[in-house]
Amino acid sequence: MVKEPVVYPYFRGSSWSEAWTSSVFRTKAIAAVLVFTAIMLLLPYFFAIIEAREGVVLNDWLLQKVPAYDCSVTIFIFLWSTGVLAIVRSVQQPAIFIRMIYLLIAITLVRVLTISLFPLDPPPGIIHLRDPLTSLTYGGPQLFITKDLFFSGHTSNLLMIYLCFQKKRDKQFALIATIMVGSLVLVQHVHYSVDVLIAVVFTYCLVKFSKRIAFLNI
């Protein structure tokens, strides 16, 4: 019996037809999709638990100087236009898909851990962020979760996309979206400034660490 060679055809420039010939890629891709789906199904229960608990209100001098303003529409446009572009690039290049989905799993699990360890109440003056797509992870568009704070998922996901993109224009667009959304969630007072800062630090570290893992190397 001839042992199948371990190859990684899903590196930069490989097509899905090339990548799918590898049992290694197929296994990792299917496993990632299953794990990600399971996490998405469990998140509403997690958010219900953290929303019901008592937390701490931080003394954020920056938010105290920034009047709260509803930026939901602008945040939605930047977030999901970048998300759609990420989906398009993932369809075009399996290397981007496999890296992004594993990083999404990692970021989500780290956020679950940090949110659990650091119970916070929302900043004073918070304006509910209206996002019919993101709210599906909360349990429905009629629900508003305000205590998923430390750290900012909007900022971390956009920064992750920026760091995973390969084309210059894609990266420029994603960087602008990251900066805008990271700033606007503060303007809307849905996050503390430390939530955004730590999102940048954690996400950068996770993305850099992923380059050391063979199945995420591109």
Secondary structure, DSSP 8 states (H G I E B T S, - for coil): --------TTSTT--HHHHTT-HHHHHHHHHHHHHHHHHHHHHHHHHHHHHHS--B----HHHHHS-----HHHHHHHHHHHHHHHHHHHHH-HHHHHHHHHHHHHHHHHHHHHHHHS-B---TT------TTGGGGTTSTT-------SS-HHHHHHHHHHHH--SHHHHHHHHHHHHHHHHHHHHTTSS-HHHHHHHHHHHHHHHHHHTTSGGG--
